[in-house]
């Protein structure tokens, strides 16, 4: 399996996580069962983190590809988001993580 296939799988998983987050939020808002409320309240932050992480890995790849093609910048978040087709919030998180870690470690 090559990198492109792995990224396609990650994109599908991230989309499914987004759907699960939306479902959990809806259930949290509509379900009156205290046990369900507790489970959803505990699970939702982890599901959101996993979804954000998957999205950020995809964004990291898109940003690095864009920088290779168009040069190191300087770029503002909105420009990189438009150039890569990625969400500005994800681009900002990726750039912050790269800056915080000196570009060498992303987790």
Secondary structure as the mmCIF struct_conf table of DSSP 4:
data_model
#
loop_
_struct_conf.conf_type_id
_struct_conf.id
_struct_conf.beg_label_comp_id
_struct_conf.beg_label_asym_id
_struct_conf.beg_label_seq_id
_struct_conf.end_label_comp_id
_struct_conf.end_label_asym_id
_struct_conf.end_label_seq_id
HELX_RH_AL_P HELX_RH_AL_P1 UNK A 3 UNK A 30
HELX_RH_AL_P HELX_RH_AL_P2 UNK A 34 UNK A 70
BEND BEND1 UNK A 72 UNK A 72
HELX_RH_AL_P HELX_RH_AL_P3 UNK A 77 UNK A 84
TURN_TY1_P TURN_TY1_P1 UNK A 85 UNK A 85
HELX_RH_AL_P HELX_RH_AL_P4 UNK A 88 UNK A 100
TURN_TY1_P TURN_TY1_P2 UNK A 101 UNK A 103
BEND BEND2 UNK A 104 UNK A 104
#
